[in-house]
Amino acid sequence: MSIRINNSLSTFNILMIVILFITIFISACTRSEPGVTIRAVPSPVIPQDENQISTMEQTSPTTVQSQNDEGVVLPFAPSNPIGGGLLVAEYLAGGLANIDDCLPELIEDWKLLNIENDRCLIGDVDGDDLDEIIYLVSVEGESANPGDVWFFDDSQSAYRLFTSARAVANEILSNLKIEGLSDITGDNYPEAIISSENCNGELCTQKLIIASAHRGFDIENLSPKNLSLRSIHNITFEDVTDDDIPDIVLQEQTKINDDAVINTEVNPETTVTPDPNTPATPTPISENITGPQRDITTVISWTGLRLRSNIIPAEPEYLFHLVVDADTAYQSGDLEKAKELYKKAANDTELKDWKEEQGKRAGRIELQAYSLFRAAIVELRTGNAAETLNLLDSVNTNLSNSIHGLAAGIYLSALQKGEVSGTACAETEAFLTTLETFHKETWDYGIENPVHEINQLCR
């Protein structure tokens, strides 16, 4: 009896040992490799408005990172690298990033677009006396190269991503460049100057994002409002205003598409006197032509409250631009300078004639007649009636084969009859209205140059 019981217990014990052995074996087979933990990076929440700019754009759900005994290794490239700033922040904090060489491993693995300027800069942009990392990420696009500039906090803050150029500018950016770090507000902390180019067909404009924490709050864009640049040829930081604070000096270089120039068989030597009774049928200049251009230097300087831009045009190469300078002086109230420039333009024979270069009717005669007419208006405003009459007579006598010479005759006749200047101007404008189409063609100097209206001639 006892033998059967012992045998039964022995069989039970053996069975339990086998089950225990199998359990231990299965558990051992399902463990991860020692020292390695695999985890998915959670995707940030996307704003409901798909057009909203965010520094935390959605990453690919399959994006993962691995962490070994040394730190966080390079994250897999998300479907949209521009939105991968959070991944890079964690990688920077993980200890394996080659910060000194500007993350060459990220450029190669994420296939970032090669750029000419600096990709990353290090400096204290938020005023906490600790250096931040500024990093440009750009990818190749069909019509533009979309990109962003990430601002990573200092090492003590685990390199958190705290803003980006897109967030600061509140718009999508393309063809980005980090132009430099410079203290242009005088608070001993540098601003990050970033340029972005936007193209609409063949016409491209550039803008600056001046990321600054000068006001002591979050980083904001201090760039002057409505600052639009054509093509930044060179950018330097110089104390132009002599206030011991560097200014941003931008040299713009114009680029004209020669393919857009339309040449005709019109003989530029031929001068045509317009007949008010014959409708003019001018050939308009193509809207694709920007017109005669000149290099421009833009100086952005700190006023104590904000940044202000001042445009300094290069010396004119075309007669048209000398006339524009005279108009600008007149509009600013500097009548003496305006008179000097108008008379200089009226007698110039050296500056280039853009109309003539285009194969159009020569524009010099109209520009000279206009300038002499305007010089007469300045003389009238300064109380020199005799010189006013002399100049108007000179225009009407010597340049009568121009519409402005004919207009001068109308104005002169009205003054000689004793009419006040306002009445003389109204009669002149009424005459030019009969030649409105011809007048528009005369002043068509491309889409990037000032337009002269009939009611601007004698006002």
Backbone torsions as a table, in degrees:
resi	resn	phi	psi	omega
1	MET	NA	-49.7	179.3
2	SER	-65.7	-30.3	-179.8
3	ILE	-66.0	-41.1	179.4
4	ARG	-64.3	-39.4	178.5
5	ILE	-63.1	-46.1	-179.8
6	ASN	-61.5	-40.2	178.4
7	ASN	-63.3	-39.0	179.6
8	SER	-63.7	-44.7	178.9
9	LEU	-63.6	-38.3	179.8
10	SER	-62.6	-41.7	178.9
11	THR	-64.8	-39.7	179.3
12	PHE	-64.4	-42.9	180.0
13	ASN	-63.4	-40.3	179.2
14	ILE	-63.1	-41.8	179.1
15	LEU	-61.1	-43.5	-179.6
16	MET	-64.8	-37.8	179.3
17	ILE	-64.9	-40.9	179.3
18	VAL	-62.7	-44.6	179.7
19	ILE	-61.9	-43.4	179.3
20	LEU	-62.4	-40.4	-180.0
21	PHE	-64.2	-42.6	179.9
22	ILE	-64.5	-40.8	-179.9
23	THR	-61.7	-45.1	179.8
24	ILE	-63.5	-40.2	-178.1
25	PHE	-64.8	-43.5	-179.6
26	ILE	-65.8	-41.8	-179.9
27	SER	-62.3	-40.5	-179.7
28	ALA	-65.9	-35.0	-177.7
29	CYS	-73.2	-22.9	-175.9
30	THR	-95.0	1.0	179.3
31	ARG	-75.9	151.4	174.8
32	SER	-76.2	164.7	177.2
33	GLU	-62.0	137.0	-176.0
34	PRO	-58.6	136.3	173.6
35	GLY	84.9	0.3	-178.4
36	VAL	-125.2	130.8	177.9
37	THR	-123.0	124.2	178.7
38	ILE	-99.0	128.6	178.5
39	ARG	-146.8	146.0	178.5
40	ALA	-83.5	141.8	176.1
41	VAL	-83.3	122.3	-178.5
42	PRO	-65.8	142.9	178.1
43	SER	-80.6	130.2	178.1
44	PRO	-64.0	158.9	177.5
45	VAL	-73.8	134.3	-179.6
46	ILE	-95.2	135.9	175.8
47	PRO	-57.5	150.7	-179.0
48	GLN	-64.6	-36.0	178.2
49	ASP	-79.6	112.2	-175.6
50	GLU	-67.3	-16.5	178.8
51	ASN	-89.0	-6.2	-178.4
52	GLN	-69.1	137.3	178.7
53	ILE	-82.1	133.3	180.0
54	SER	-143.0	144.1	176.0
55	THR	-83.5	-5.9	-178.3
56	MET	-120.3	71.2	-179.1
57	GLU	-80.3	157.3	-174.8
58	GLN	-66.0	136.9	175.8
59	THR	-103.7	168.2	-178.7
60	SER	-62.8	135.8	-179.7
61	PRO	-64.4	-15.5	-179.4
62	THR	-93.2	-0.6	-178.7
63	THR	-67.2	127.6	178.9
64	VAL	-134.0	158.8	173.2
65	GLN	-124.2	159.0	173.1
66	SER	-126.3	148.3	-180.0
67	GLN	-128.4	124.0	177.0
68	ASN	-110.0	-163.4	-176.2
69	ASP	-65.9	-21.1	-176.3
70	GLU	-92.4	-29.4	179.9
71	GLY	152.8	-172.0	-177.9
72	VAL	-77.3	126.2	179.6
73	VAL	-86.5	172.6	-175.8
74	LEU	-57.0	128.2	179.3
75	PRO	-73.1	152.4	173.7
76	PHE	-64.0	146.9	-179.9
77	ALA	-67.1	129.1	175.8
78	PRO	-74.1	169.6	179.5
79	SER	-61.9	-30.1	176.8
80	ASN	-122.1	94.9	-176.7
81	PRO	-57.3	-31.0	-178.3
82	ILE	-62.4	-28.1	179.7
83	GLY	-92.6	13.5	-175.5
84	GLY	-96.9	22.1	-177.0
85	GLY	-61.0	-36.5	-179.8
86	LEU	-65.0	-37.9	178.0
87	LEU	-63.8	-42.9	-178.9
88	VAL	-67.5	-36.8	177.6
89	ALA	-58.9	-43.9	179.1
90	GLU	-67.6	-35.4	177.6
91	TYR	-66.2	-41.9	177.3
92	LEU	-60.2	-41.3	-178.7
93	ALA	-73.6	-17.4	-175.9
94	GLY	-75.4	-15.0	172.6
95	GLY	98.4	-5.8	-177.1
96	LEU	-104.7	-5.4	-175.6
97	ALA	-71.2	139.7	177.3
98	ASN	-88.1	76.4	-176.2
99	ILE	-67.3	-38.3	-176.1
100	ASP	-59.5	-33.1	-179.1
101	ASP	-102.3	14.6	173.7
102	CYS	69.3	40.3	173.8
103	LEU	53.2	57.6	178.9
104	PRO	-62.5	-28.4	179.5
105	GLU	-66.5	-33.4	178.1
106	LEU	-70.6	-41.5	179.3
107	ILE	-58.6	-43.7	-177.4
108	GLU	-73.1	-46.8	-174.5
109	ASP	-72.1	-37.6	-178.7
110	TRP	-88.9	-2.1	178.7
111	LYS	55.9	50.1	178.5
112	LEU	-73.4	152.0	-178.1
113	LEU	-69.9	136.2	176.1
114	ASN	-67.0	140.8	-179.5
115	ILE	-130.4	157.9	-178.1
116	GLU	-87.1	-41.6	-177.2
117	ASN	-80.2	-175.8	177.6
118	ASP	-61.2	138.1	174.6
119	ARG	-88.9	-33.3	-179.5
120	CYS	-142.2	147.1	175.9
121	LEU	-134.5	153.6	-179.2
122	ILE	-123.3	128.6	179.5
123	GLY	-175.3	164.6	-177.9
124	ASP	-88.2	87.6	-176.3
125	VAL	-88.2	-14.7	-178.1
126	ASP	-106.8	5.0	172.1
127	GLY	74.6	24.6	178.4
128	ASP	-102.7	11.1	179.8
129	ASP	65.7	19.0	174.5
130	LEU	-127.5	143.3	-174.5
131	ASP	-78.9	135.9	173.2
132	GLU	-102.2	165.7	177.7
133	ILE	-111.2	128.8	176.7
134	ILE	-111.5	122.9	-170.7
135	TYR	-132.3	129.5	-179.9
136	LEU	-97.8	129.2	175.8
137	VAL	-121.7	131.1	-176.6
138	SER	-145.1	141.7	178.8
139	VAL	-126.0	156.1	-178.0
140	GLU	-74.6	131.9	178.4
141	GLY	-119.2	169.9	-177.3
142	GLU	-69.1	-51.8	-178.4
143	SER	-107.7	-20.3	178.8
144	ALA	-149.6	163.8	179.4
145	ASN	-102.9	94.8	-177.9
146	PRO	-64.2	149.0	-178.8
147	GLY	-165.2	-178.0	178.8
148	ASP	-156.2	163.2	173.4
149	VAL	-122.5	118.9	-178.5
150	TRP	-90.5	142.2	175.1
151	PHE	-112.8	109.7	179.4
152	PHE	-100.7	136.5	-179.6
153	ASP	-68.2	179.0	-177.4
154	ASP	-72.8	171.9	-176.6
155	SER	-63.5	-32.4	179.6
156	GLN	-67.3	-22.1	177.1
157	SER	-100.9	19.9	176.0
158	ALA	60.1	30.5	175.6
159	TYR	54.5	38.1	-178.8
160	ARG	-62.2	146.7	175.7
161	LEU	-82.5	110.5	-173.8
162	PHE	-108.5	-12.8	171.6
163	THR	-170.3	179.6	178.2
164	SER	-151.1	165.6	179.3
165	ALA	-62.5	-37.4	179.0
166	ARG	-62.5	-41.9	-179.6
167	ALA	-68.7	-40.0	-179.1
168	VAL	-67.4	-41.7	-179.8
169	ALA	-82.7	-19.2	-178.3
170	ASN	59.3	43.6	176.0
171	GLU	-163.2	163.3	175.9
172	ILE	-72.9	137.1	-175.6
173	LEU	-119.8	153.9	-179.8
174	SER	-147.6	160.1	-179.0
175	ASN	46.7	54.7	-173.9
176	LEU	-79.3	150.2	171.3
177	LYS	-141.6	137.7	169.0
178	ILE	-87.4	109.9	-175.5
179	GLU	-80.8	-23.5	177.2
180	GLY	152.9	174.3	174.0
181	LEU	-117.0	126.4	179.7
182	SER	-156.9	140.2	177.1
183	ASP	-81.0	98.2	-177.9
184	ILE	-105.9	6.9	176.8
185	THR	-114.0	-3.9	175.0
186	GLY	76.6	20.3	179.5
187	ASP	-102.9	10.8	178.6
188	ASN	72.7	9.1	175.1
189	TYR	-122.9	133.6	-172.8
190	PRO	-76.6	151.9	169.0
191	GLU	-97.4	148.6	175.5
192	ALA	-94.7	120.1	-178.7
193	ILE	-102.6	119.0	-174.6
194	ILE	-127.0	136.4	177.4
195	SER	-110.7	149.1	178.1
196	SER	-136.8	139.5	-179.4
197	GLU	-113.1	134.4	177.6
198	ASN	-126.1	129.8	-177.2
199	CYS	-116.8	135.8	173.0
200	ASN	-119.4	93.8	-171.9
201	GLY	71.0	-128.1	179.8
202	GLU	-88.9	-9.2	-177.8
203	LEU	-93.7	116.4	-177.9
204	CYS	-115.9	142.0	174.1
205	THR	-129.2	153.6	178.7
206	GLN	-120.6	154.8	176.2
207	LYS	-138.6	161.9	179.0
208	LEU	-110.0	139.1	167.0
209	ILE	-108.4	116.9	179.5
210	ILE	-108.0	93.3	-174.8
211	ALA	-81.0	119.6	-173.3
212	SER	-142.9	145.5	173.0
213	ALA	-111.1	28.7	-173.7
214	HIS	-59.8	-37.2	-175.7
215	ARG	-79.0	-1.6	175.5
216	GLY	86.1	3.9	178.6
217	PHE	-108.2	-149.3	176.5
218	ASP	-66.5	159.7	177.7
219	ILE	-65.2	132.7	-178.6
220	GLU	-132.6	168.2	179.8
221	ASN	-92.6	114.0	-179.3
222	LEU	-95.3	6.9	-178.2
223	SER	-59.6	137.1	178.6
224	PRO	-54.7	140.1	-179.1
225	LYS	-65.0	146.1	177.5
226	ASN	62.4	20.5	175.6
227	LEU	-77.2	115.0	-179.7
228	SER	-128.8	125.9	-175.6
229	LEU	-115.8	145.7	-177.9
230	ARG	-82.1	-58.5	-179.1
231	SER	-154.6	111.9	-178.3
232	ILE	-75.6	110.8	178.5
233	HIS	-83.6	-36.5	-178.3
234	ASN	-156.9	146.8	177.9
235	ILE	-136.3	129.0	178.4
236	THR	-134.8	167.8	178.2
237	PHE	-120.4	106.8	-175.2
238	GLU	-135.6	150.8	177.0
239	ASP	-86.6	78.7	-177.9
240	VAL	-73.5	-33.1	-174.0
241	THR	-91.1	3.1	176.1
242	ASP	56.5	42.6	176.4
243	ASP	-116.4	16.3	-179.8
244	ASP	64.8	18.7	176.0
245	ILE	-125.4	127.8	-179.7
246	PRO	-60.7	142.2	173.2
247	ASP	-106.7	154.6	174.8
248	ILE	-87.4	119.4	-179.0
249	VAL	-110.9	113.0	-177.0
250	LEU	-110.0	124.5	175.2
251	GLN	-104.1	117.3	179.3
252	GLU	-95.3	134.4	177.1
253	GLN	-117.3	127.2	-176.5
254	THR	-80.7	147.6	176.3
255	LYS	-128.7	119.5	-179.3
256	ILE	-110.0	132.1	178.8
257	ASN	-78.8	105.5	-177.4
258	ASP	-62.7	-25.6	-179.1
259	ASP	-66.6	-21.9	-176.9
260	ALA	-84.0	-10.0	-177.4
261	VAL	-70.6	132.1	-179.7
262	ILE	-108.8	116.9	177.5
263	ASN	-100.7	142.5	177.5
264	THR	-122.5	177.0	-177.7
265	GLU	-92.9	13.0	-179.1
266	VAL	-67.7	134.4	178.3
267	ASN	-79.2	114.9	-177.1
268	PRO	-65.7	-15.4	-179.9
269	GLU	-78.9	-18.2	-176.3
270	THR	-80.4	130.9	177.7
271	THR	-112.1	129.3	-176.7
272	VAL	-112.5	129.1	175.4
273	THR	-90.1	119.9	-177.3
274	PRO	-69.2	140.3	177.5
275	ASP	-105.1	117.2	-178.4
276	PRO	-57.7	-24.0	-177.6
277	ASN	-87.9	-6.7	-179.3
278	THR	-112.6	116.1	-179.6
279	PRO	-58.7	130.8	179.2
280	ALA	-82.5	142.1	177.3
281	THR	-125.4	70.9	-177.1
282	PRO	-71.7	156.3	173.9
283	THR	-92.5	109.3	-175.9
284	PRO	-68.2	148.5	177.1
285	ILE	-74.0	138.9	-179.5
286	SER	-56.4	138.0	179.7
287	GLU	-67.2	-14.7	178.3
288	ASN	-75.7	-14.4	179.7
289	ILE	-85.8	125.3	-178.5
290	THR	-77.4	-19.6	-179.4
291	GLY	97.4	178.7	179.9
292	PRO	-64.9	133.3	-176.0
293	GLN	-119.1	159.5	175.9
294	ARG	-138.5	148.6	178.2
295	ASP	-67.0	146.9	-176.4
296	ILE	-131.8	138.9	171.1
297	THR	-109.5	125.2	177.4
298	THR	-109.1	124.9	178.9
299	VAL	-108.9	122.2	178.3
300	ILE	-107.0	117.6	-174.8
301	SER	-129.1	156.2	-177.9
302	TRP	-88.5	130.4	-179.0
303	THR	-99.5	-2.2	-174.9
304	GLY	104.9	-25.4	178.0
305	LEU	-122.0	-32.3	-176.8
306	ARG	-155.6	173.2	175.0
307	LEU	-93.8	136.0	-178.9
308	ARG	-123.0	140.4	179.2
309	SER	-104.7	140.8	178.4
310	ASN	-128.9	123.2	-176.7
311	ILE	-94.4	127.0	178.8
312	ILE	-119.9	102.3	-179.3
313	PRO	-74.4	151.0	175.7
314	ALA	-70.6	165.2	176.9
315	GLU	-57.6	137.6	-175.6
316	PRO	-66.6	140.5	171.2
317	GLU	-101.9	-21.5	179.9
318	TYR	-111.0	144.8	178.7
319	LEU	-59.5	-36.4	-179.2
320	PHE	-54.8	-41.3	-176.7
321	HIS	-71.7	-28.3	173.6
322	LEU	-66.4	-38.4	176.2
323	VAL	-64.2	-40.8	178.1
324	VAL	-62.0	-39.8	178.3
325	ASP	-63.2	-39.2	177.9
326	ALA	-65.4	-42.6	177.5
327	ASP	-61.1	-41.3	-179.2
328	THR	-63.2	-42.6	178.1
329	ALA	-62.8	-41.3	179.3
330	TYR	-63.3	-45.1	-178.5
331	GLN	-66.4	-27.1	179.2
332	SER	-83.8	-6.4	178.8
333	GLY	93.9	0.7	178.8
334	ASP	-86.3	81.2	-172.4
335	LEU	-69.4	-35.2	179.7
336	GLU	-64.2	-44.5	177.9
337	LYS	-65.5	-40.6	179.8
338	ALA	-60.6	-45.3	-179.9
339	LYS	-61.9	-41.7	179.2
340	GLU	-61.6	-45.1	-177.4
341	LEU	-71.9	-37.4	177.8
342	TYR	-61.9	-44.5	-179.7
343	LYS	-67.7	-34.8	177.4
344	LYS	-64.5	-43.5	179.2
345	ALA	-66.1	-36.6	-177.9
346	ALA	-65.6	-26.0	-176.8
347	ASN	-108.1	4.9	-174.8
348	ASP	-77.4	138.6	174.8
349	THR	-129.2	3.2	-173.6
350	GLU	-102.1	-39.2	-178.2
351	LEU	-65.1	151.8	-174.7
352	LYS	-72.3	149.2	178.0
353	ASP	-103.9	106.2	-175.3
354	TRP	-64.9	-38.5	179.4
355	LYS	-59.5	-42.9	-180.0
356	GLU	-64.1	-38.9	178.1
357	GLU	-62.5	-29.9	-179.6
358	GLN	-83.5	-0.6	-177.6
359	GLY	80.0	16.7	178.8
360	LYS	-93.5	176.5	171.9
361	ARG	-58.8	134.2	-176.6
362	ALA	-52.5	134.3	-178.6
363	GLY	-93.3	-10.2	-174.2
364	ARG	-60.1	-42.9	-175.8
365	ILE	-62.7	-39.8	179.3
366	GLU	-69.8	-40.4	179.4
367	LEU	-65.1	-38.5	179.2
368	GLN	-69.2	-43.0	179.0
369	ALA	-64.2	-42.9	177.8
370	TYR	-59.5	-46.0	-176.0
371	SER	-63.5	-41.3	179.6
372	LEU	-68.6	-37.3	175.7
373	PHE	-61.0	-45.1	-178.7
374	ARG	-67.2	-35.4	176.3
375	ALA	-61.9	-37.0	176.9
376	ALA	-64.4	-39.1	178.5
377	ILE	-63.8	-39.5	178.2
378	VAL	-64.1	-42.6	178.5
379	GLU	-61.2	-39.4	179.0
380	LEU	-64.3	-40.8	-179.2
381	ARG	-68.8	-27.0	179.7
382	THR	-93.7	7.6	173.3
383	GLY	87.1	12.6	-179.4
384	ASN	-99.8	80.7	-174.6
385	ALA	-66.8	-38.9	-177.5
386	ALA	-63.8	-44.7	179.8
387	GLU	-68.0	-30.2	176.3
388	THR	-60.9	-47.9	-179.6
389	LEU	-65.1	-39.3	179.5
390	ASN	-62.1	-45.0	-178.6
391	LEU	-66.9	-41.8	179.8
392	LEU	-64.5	-39.5	178.2
393	ASP	-65.0	-37.7	178.9
394	SER	-64.2	-42.4	179.2
395	VAL	-63.7	-48.3	-175.3
396	ASN	-66.6	-32.8	-177.4
397	THR	-81.4	-46.5	-171.5
398	ASN	-92.1	-21.1	-175.9
399	LEU	-128.4	38.4	-176.7
400	SER	-71.4	-11.6	177.1
401	ASN	-89.5	24.6	173.6
402	SER	-126.9	155.4	-179.7
403	ILE	-67.5	-30.3	178.8
404	HIS	-76.3	-28.8	173.5
405	GLY	-67.0	-41.0	176.8
406	LEU	-65.2	-39.5	179.1
407	ALA	-63.9	-38.3	178.1
408	ALA	-61.2	-35.8	177.8
409	GLY	-64.4	-40.5	178.2
410	ILE	-63.5	-45.7	-177.7
411	TYR	-65.2	-43.6	-179.8
412	LEU	-62.9	-43.7	-179.3
413	SER	-61.1	-39.2	179.9
414	ALA	-65.9	-43.0	179.3
415	LEU	-65.3	-39.7	-179.4
416	GLN	-66.5	-24.6	176.5
417	LYS	-84.2	0.2	176.4
418	GLY	91.7	8.0	179.5
419	GLU	-75.4	150.6	178.4
420	VAL	-72.7	164.0	-175.2
421	SER	-61.6	-34.9	179.9
422	GLY	-63.0	-42.3	178.3
423	THR	-67.6	-42.2	178.4
424	ALA	-59.9	-39.3	-179.8
425	CYS	-68.0	-41.9	180.0
426	ALA	-62.0	-41.4	178.4
427	GLU	-65.8	-37.5	178.8
428	THR	-66.2	-42.6	179.3
429	GLU	-65.2	-37.8	178.5
430	ALA	-63.7	-39.1	177.2
431	PHE	-64.4	-46.3	-178.0
432	LEU	-66.6	-25.6	178.2
433	THR	-63.5	-30.8	177.0
434	THR	-69.8	-15.9	178.1
435	LEU	-116.2	30.2	-171.8
436	GLU	-59.1	-43.7	-179.2
437	THR	-62.9	-43.2	179.0
438	PHE	-66.6	-37.1	178.9
439	HIS	-62.4	-42.5	179.5
440	LYS	-63.7	-40.7	178.9
441	GLU	-66.1	-37.1	-179.9
442	THR	-61.3	-38.2	-175.5
443	TRP	-100.6	13.3	177.6
444	ASP	-82.9	97.5	177.9
445	TYR	-114.7	37.0	175.4
446	GLY	89.0	164.2	-171.0
447	ILE	-75.4	-12.6	-178.5
448	GLU	-106.0	18.6	178.9
449	ASN	-124.8	156.2	-177.0
450	PRO	-60.7	146.3	175.8
451	VAL	-97.1	136.1	177.9
452	HIS	-104.5	118.7	179.1
453	GLU	-93.4	159.2	179.3
454	ILE	-59.4	-39.8	-176.6
455	ASN	-77.2	7.7	176.5
456	GLN	-101.1	-6.6	-171.5
457	LEU	-69.3	-47.2	-173.3
458	CYS	-121.3	24.7	178.6
459	ARG	-98.7	NA	NA
